[in-house]
């Protein structure tokens, strides 16, 4: 069990809802990349979440990071 998983397990025992305080406990900072298409509701955008004490966790497979082939209505 890594450091982040231990922190999450400890918080689950004490906290039953997601609050701003809980987010500040775990998240160091968030980076949002540029949108793939301006003014598009279905444009993709890369979001990176850096966790305290752990850093960036890149767990998504490459196939999920690519732009979907269909338009969202």
C-alpha positions as CSV (number, residue, x, y, z in Angstrom):
1,X,0.0,0.0,0.0
2,X,1.5,3.3,-1.1
3,X,1.5,6.6,0.9
4,X,-1.6,8.0,-0.9
5,X,-3.6,4.8,-0.4
6,X,-2.7,4.9,3.3
7,X,-3.9,8.5,3.6
8,X,-7.1,7.7,1.7
9,X,-7.8,4.7,4.0
10,X,-7.3,6.8,7.1
11,X,-9.6,9.6,5.8
12,X,-12.3,7.1,4.8
13,X,-12.5,6.0,8.5
14,X,-13.0,9.6,9.6
15,X,-14.9,11.3,6.7
16,X,-18.0,10.2,4.9
17,X,-18.4,13.2,2.4
18,X,-16.0,15.1,0.2
19,X,-15.3,18.5,1.5
20,X,-13.0,21.4,0.6
21,X,-10.9,20.6,3.6
22,X,-10.5,17.0,2.5
23,X,-9.5,18.1,-1.0
24,X,-6.9,20.5,0.4
25,X,-5.5,17.6,2.5
26,X,-4.8,15.4,-0.5
27,X,-4.3,17.7,-3.5
28,X,-1.2,19.9,-3.9
29,X,-2.2,21.6,-7.2
30,X,-4.1,21.1,-10.4
31,X,-2.9,21.9,-13.9
32,X,-5.4,22.3,-16.8
33,X,-4.1,22.2,-20.3
34,X,-5.5,24.0,-23.3
35,X,-8.6,22.8,-25.0
36,X,-8.3,20.9,-28.3
37,X,-10.9,23.1,-30.0
38,X,-12.1,26.5,-29.0
39,X,-15.8,27.0,-28.2
40,X,-16.5,23.3,-28.5
41,X,-18.6,21.4,-25.9
42,X,-16.9,18.2,-26.7
43,X,-13.3,19.4,-26.9
44,X,-10.7,17.4,-24.9
45,X,-8.6,19.0,-22.2
46,X,-5.8,17.5,-20.2
47,X,-6.1,17.8,-16.5
48,X,-3.2,16.8,-14.2
49,X,-3.8,16.4,-10.4
50,X,-0.7,16.5,-8.2
51,X,-1.2,14.9,-4.8
52,X,0.6,15.9,-1.6
53,X,3.6,13.7,-0.8
54,X,3.0,11.6,-4.0
55,X,3.0,13.9,-7.0
56,X,1.4,13.2,-10.3
57,X,-0.1,9.7,-10.6
58,X,-0.5,8.7,-14.3
59,X,-2.7,5.6,-14.2
60,X,-4.9,6.1,-17.3
61,X,-4.0,3.8,-20.2
62,X,-3.1,5.6,-23.4
63,X,-6.3,4.5,-25.1
64,X,-8.4,6.5,-22.6
65,X,-6.3,9.7,-23.0
66,X,-7.1,10.0,-26.8
67,X,-9.9,12.1,-28.1
68,X,-13.2,10.1,-28.5
69,X,-14.2,9.4,-32.1
70,X,-17.8,10.5,-31.6
71,X,-19.3,13.9,-30.9
72,X,-21.2,14.5,-27.6
73,X,-24.6,16.1,-28.1
